[in-house]
Each structure stands twice: as C-alpha cells, then as structure tokens.
Amino acid sequence: MKLYLLFLLFALSACTQSVTSRLAESTDWIILEDTGEQTNCNASANYEIDTTHLDFWPIKYVRLGLHVMDRTSRPFSFDTINGPDQLKTLIKMSNDILAKRQHLLLPKDNNYPALTTRMRYEISPDVDPTKDGIYFHYDEEMPYHMHNGKFQNRGDGKIFNKYKYRNDSILNVFFIAHHPDSVASKTYGTGNAGVAFGSRYLKMVGHWHDFQKPWEVRKTLLHEISHIYKLNHSWIKNDGCDDTPVHKNCWNYNSPAGCTEVSNNIMDYSALSIAFSPCQVGRMHAAMSREKSKARAYVKPNWCEGTNQHAELQDSFVLRRETDLEGDLTLLPGSYLEVRCRLSIPKGHRITVLPGATLALAGGRIHNSCGFKWEGIFVERTKRRHGNLILMGGGSIEDALGGSILPDLLPSTN
C-alpha cells in the first residue's frame, strides 16, 4: 500500500511538473484569414443574455443617490427617522424584481426565455463617512410637484441644478411630494409617478407623508431607471424591441372595461408590470457597456480592479459585444473564444489558455477599460498539447504588462 501511494504521488508530481505556463509572445500567434461576418459591437441583440455563458455577463450595479425634498414649515415628505429604512427597503424590493425570472404575458403564448437582468441598484455612500447616500433637503424655495394641470412643473430642473451630487458617477433620484393643497383636493390624483430626464436624473413623485408600502413604488422606480438605460414604453410600435408587441396598455383585466389582454412588461402602465423582455435586457446591457456613455458612468466600475469573480469557458463562444470581466479568464481544454469586440480584464488579472484551448483575436480589443495594467495572456503547454493563439484580421492588446505581443500582419497578396 505504501509503495502504491508513493507511486501515485510520484505520478501526480510528474504530471504537475510537465505543465508549463508562460507569458505569450508574438511568435505564439498563428495568422489566419478572417472569414467571419463583420460584427456590429453596438447591436443590442448581441447583449441579450446567454444563460450558457453567464460568466461573460457579470452583474452590474447602478449607483444611486437618493434625495428627499421637503420644507421646514409644513413638512410633507419622508421623515429623517423612518425615511432611510423605507427607502432602503424600496431598493431591496426593486432588486428582488431585477433578480427574478419573470415570463412575459405578451405576446400571448410566447416562448421567450424568462431572464434575470444581471443588474442591480445600490445606494452609493457619500465620500463623507457619516452619510449613507440618502439626503434630506429642507428648502422653502423649492417647488412641490405638479404632475398635471395648468401649473404642472414636471420639467422643472431647479431641484437637480441645486442639489445634484456627483452626477458624473451617481444617478441622482429626487423624491418629491405632491403639493399639500393639491392633495387636499378631491379632484387631484395623488398616485405615484415618475419622470426621467434623459440620462441625467429622475424624479419620484408621491404622497410620501403617508408612505408605508415600498412595494407599491418599486415598479415606478424600475420603470424610470429603465428609461435612463434606454428602454422605451413597450406598448408603442417603435420602442426598439421586436419582442414587445403593440397593445392597448390595459391597467388590469377588465380595467378599463373590456380589457382581456394585460401586459406584465415593466415598461407598460400595468398593475402587473414586473418583467423584462430579452431585447430590453440586451438594450440595458448595451448602454452599460459602451465606453464613455452617460448610462455607463453610473455603473459601479468593478471591472477596474476586479472582484475576483473569475470566468471560465469550456465550449465555443464568439464575443460580439463589449465585455468587462471582473477577474481572471481561463479557457479550458477544448474551448474556443473568438474576440470580435472590446474585452476588458481587470488590474492584476490574466487570461490563461490551457492546453487544447484556443483564443482567437478577430478585430477585437483586449485591454483594461480603466487604463490599469493587467497581467497579459498566459499559454500553458504539456509535452503533447499547448494553448493556441490565432490572429484573424487584426486587433489590439493594450495595457498588458508584457506589452502588445501581437505579430505584424502579413501584407495582403490580393
């Protein structure tokens, strides 16, 4: 028995020693002709989540700053004692919807996959450690919200212009109350409402003085933030998605009378709205992935230095979208990764191509999207097999510690 164990340990040691790993060099690349189709790296369809390759869709966290507007005299909004907990509950309940897989009710009898969004909201803490990203502003000059009517002020930007905070990296959300005089009127609607202002900020409007049910507001928050991330109302014809049919936008079954088909899409005005279509999820991820876009600026940049959320590939995958990973990328034996768009590797992390795996660069760009240094591409080798590197039609490697390591493409003979 002891002899067997010694032999086994020797065999394992020999196997371990027979594998070598080194930083790739320019001579490791095989240059081939690119016969694939040209890729549009901005096409939202390429960002629709592939559930078999979730490692390439790390969860994105949108940073929020929550502002409660009120008056010192006749306060009519959240209080400073219970308000923060209510707002935190609202964010948690909104994230619960983002995490769930909800099947779409429309179009009827559809077989669209029920997808998780791979997206969450996060209240971003202030640089001041005594603040938690929730702010109470008491200002006698700031207007209450008038959503409709002769004195409506939905587009008024005074509050944002005065109280915006780090709006280059945090999505500012303002909670504004209906005017107390309006609330006292039996003819004024005091329901929850929201207004998104392009990609800059949004307002949440409600009767916050009596706010006790955060779950009643989560759909409004989800709807408005989704506007920020390039989603349109889904009952209309040209919302940018083919999987969101035109419909009557019924609030509920038989409400209004005669309604028989009710949507549960988050971008409809419906009592049931909690679901996202595959195309809508793709549009949001496209907005979060495009460099220098305003919508991307609000996303927590875990791709800069990483979260040690390592990615692995064990089959074939063509990367036709801009992708930000948050850890090492390992190509397992027999796998094939073709990079046709931007691929970001975080600081201090690497790509490892195991024996029998192939990394193909086909016009793509491998870099760190924050300009930090990543370790580079490592190729492993045994006596019989090695990792393979293929260069097709050009591409670039940037920010790697070992430099570009790409060979010069041979001149065309055509």
N, C-alpha and C positions, 0 to 999 in steps of 0.2 A: 504493500500500500504506500509506504514511504517513497519507494522508487517511482511509483506511478505519479505521485504528487510532484516529485522533483522533476520528472519528465514533462508534466503538464506546465509547471512553472517555467521550465526552460523553453518550451514551445511557445508559450504566450510571450515571453520576453523576446524571443526571436522574431515573432510576428510584429511586436511593437517596434522593435529596432529596424524592421525592414521598411517602415513607412517614414518618408522624409517630407518635410514641409519647408517651402522657401518662398520668398517674395518673387512674384512673376517678373520676368524680364521681357524685353522686346522680342527676343528670339523664340519665346514660347508661343507666340501668336501665329496662327495659320490664316493667311489671307484668302478669302473666297469671294466669289461674285455674289452680290445680294440679289436674289431672285424673288424676294417677298414684295408684298404690296406696300405702297407708301402709307405711312401712318400719320393720322391727324391726332397729335397728342392732346389736343383740346377737346376732342369729341366726348361729350358727356357719356355716351354709350360705353366708352372704354373704362369708365369709372364705376359702372354698375358692379356691385359686389359679387365676386366669385367665391362662393362658400367653400370651394375646394382649395382655395389659396388665401385663407384669411390672414396668414402671416404678412401678406403684402397690403393689408388694409388695417394698420394699427388704429385703435380707437382715437379719434380726435376730440380734444376738449376745448370748447369755446369759452373764453374767459369773459365773465360778466361783471359789471359794476352796477349795483342796484341803488337808485336814488329815490328817496321818499320825499315828495314835496308837500309842504303844509304851511300853515300860518301860526304865528304865536298867539294871535287872538282868534277865537272860534276855530280851534283845530278840528280837522275833518278827515284825517287820514290815519295811517298806522301809528300806534304809539311806540315809543322807544323801548318799552319793556317787552311786550309780546310780539311786536312787529318783526324783529330779526328772526325769531323762531318760525313765524308764519312764512316769511319769505324763504327761509332755508327749506322748509317743508315743500313749498311750491317748486323749488328747483329739484328736490329729490323726486317728487311725483312726476315732474316733466321728464327726468332721466329714466324713470321707470317705463314710460311710454317709448322713449327712444331705444330702450334695451329689448323691448318685446318684439316678437314676430307676429304681426297682425295681417291676416289675409284681407285683401280688398273685396268689398261688396260689389263694386262696379269696376269694369263691365260685368254683367251677370254671367255666372258660370265660368269665370276666367280661371286659368291655371297658372297665373303669375306666382312666382315664389314669394312667400312671406319672409321678408328680410329684416334682420336687425340693422339699424342705421350705422353702426360703428361710429357713433358720435354722441357726445355728452356735453352738458353745461357745467360750468364750475364758477362759483363766486370767487373772483380774484382778490386776494388780500391786498391791502394798501401797502405801500412802502413803509408807512408808519405802522409799527407792530401793534399799536393799541387799537387799530381799526381793522375790520374784517371784510371790507369791501361793500358794506351796507352803510349808506349815508342818509342822514336826516337833515333836510334843509328847511329852515323856517324863514320865509320871506314874504312880507306883506305885499310886495310889488309884483310877485309872480302870479300869473293868471291861473284860475281854475280852468278845467277843460270843458269846452262846449262842443260836443261832437256834431250836433246838427242845429239847424235853425238859423235865424237871422244873424246871431252873434257867434256863430261857430268859429273856432280858432284851431282846428286840427293841425294846420300847417305852421302854427306859431313856433318859432325856434328860439325864443328868449331863454327858456329854461336850459336848453342844451348849450347855448352860447355862454351862459354864465356859469353853469355848474359841471360842464363836461370834465372828465378826469381821465388822463392817459388814453384819450380816444384813438391814439395811434396803435394801441395794442389791446385795448379792452372795449368791449361793446357796452356802451352806456345805456341802461334801461331806466326810464323815469316812470315812477308810479304817481299818477296824478288823479286827484279826486274830482268828481262832478261838483259843480257849484252847489253849495248848500241850498240856495234859493231854488235852483232847478230841481234838486231832489225833493223839495217840499211841494213841487207842483205835480198834480196827478197826471198831467199830460206829457211829462218829460220822461223819456226812457232812461233808466239808470243802470242798464245792464253793463256787463263788462265789454270793453272794446280795446282795440289796439291800433297803433299807427306806426308803420315802419318808414323811415326816412332814408330811402336809397340804401346805401351800405354804411351809413353814418351812425345812427342810433334809433331807438324806438321808444314809444310811449305806451304805457299800460294804463288804461282808464277804468276806474271802478268806484263803487261806494265803499271805500276802504275802511271807513269808520266802523262799519259793522262786519268787517271781513272775518269770517270764521271757517270758511271752507276752501282751502287752497286748491283742492281738486277741481273746483269749478272754474278756475282761471288757467290751469295748466295748458288747456288746448289753445287758448288765446296766445299765451306766451310762445308755444311751439309754432303756431301759425305765423306770428310776426317775425320770429327769429328765422324761420324758413324763408320768409321774404328776403331777409338780409342775405341768405345763402342761395339766392337766385331762383326760388320757386315762385310760380305764379298761381293765381286762382285756377283750380283744376276743372271747374265746370265749363270754362270757356273753350273756344276752338283752338286757339293758338297759344297754349301755355308752355310749349316746348317739349311736351311728352306725349308719345303716341299711346301710352298705356293708361291715360286719364281721359275717359270719354266725356263728350259734351252731355250735360243732363240738366234737369230743371232746378237743381240746387235746393232740394226739399230739406226743411229743417228736421223732420222726422216722418215716420209713417203716418199718413193722413193729416199731416201738418206742414203746409196748408191742406185743406180738404182735397182729397183725390190723389195725394202723393202715394205712390206704390213702390217707387224705387228710391232708396236713400243711400247716399254715399257715406263711407266712413273715412274718406281721404282727409288728411289733416289740412289741406288747402281748400276745402269746401266749408261753407257755413252750415254745419250739421251738428245735431246733438250727439252724433256717434263718431265724430272725426278724431281718429287716433292712429290711422295707418298711412304709410308712405308707399308709393309705387317704386319698383326697381329703377325706373328712369329718374324719379325725383331724388332718390338716394344718390344716384350717379351724378346728377347736377350739383348736389351739395358737396360731394367729394371733389368734383372738378373745381369748384370755387375755392375749396380749402387747399388745393394742391398747386394752383397756379401761382408761380412766384410773383411777388410784388402786388398781388391783388389785395384790396382792402379787406375782403372777407377772410383771407388767409391770415392777415395781421392779427385778428382776434383769437386765432387758434394757439393754444399753448405749444411752444416750439420744442416739444420733446425730441424732435429729430436733430437738434443741435448737438447735444452731448449724450443723448440716448437714455433709455430706461432699462437697459439690459433685457429688453424684450426681443430675444433672438428669433430670426426667421430661418426656416429650413425649406428646401424644395426637394421632393423625391420623384417628381414626374416632369413633364414638359410644360413650359409656360412662356408665353410671349408677352413681354411687358410693353403694352401700348398706352401707357398712362404715366403721368408724373407721379413718382412714388417716393415717400420719405419713410425710411425704416428707422427703428429705434434701438437697434442692437446689431450683433454680427449677422451675416448672411452665410449659410452653409449650403452648398449644393451637394446633395448626397449621391452616391454611386448610381449611375444610370439616368440621372436627371439632366435636363437641358433648359437653360434660361437664356432667352433672347431679349436683349435690352434695346428697345427702339425709341425710348423717351428718356426723360430725366430720372435718375435713380440716386437718392441721397443716402449716404452711410454716415452715422453719427461719429463724432470725435472719438478717437481711440479705438474704433471698431474696425472690422475687416470683412472681406469676402474670402471664403475658403472654398476651393474647388477640389473635392475629394477625387480619388482615383475612379475613373469611369464616368465622371460628371463633365458637363460642357457648359462654359459660359461664352455666349456669342454677343458681340457688340455690333449692332446693326444701325449705326447712325445715332445711337443714344449717347447720353452723357452721364458718367458716374462721378459723383462729387459729394461734397458736404454743403448743404444749402445755406449754411451759416458762415461758410468760409473757413471752418476749422479743419484741422488736419485729421484725416482718418488713416488707418494703418496700411491700406492697399489690398491688392489681390494676392492671395497665397495659393500656391498649387501644391497638392500632395501627390506623392509618387510611391509606388511599390516596384518590385522587380518586373512585374508584368503589366501594370496599368499605371496611368497617370491622369491628372486632371487636364482637360483640354480647353484651350482658348482660341476663339475664332473671331476674326475681324472681317466684317462684311460692310462695304460701302462707307467706311469711315466711322467716326465717333470721337469721343474725347474722355479722358480721365483727368480729373482736376482735384487739387487739394490733398492728393495722396502723399504720404511721407516718402515713398520711393519715386515720386515724380510720375510722369505720364506713362512710361513704359510701353507706349504703343509704337509699332514699327511704322515706317513711312509706307504709304500705299504705293504699290507699283503703278506706273503710268498706264493708262488705258491703251490697248492695242487697236481699238476701233478707229 
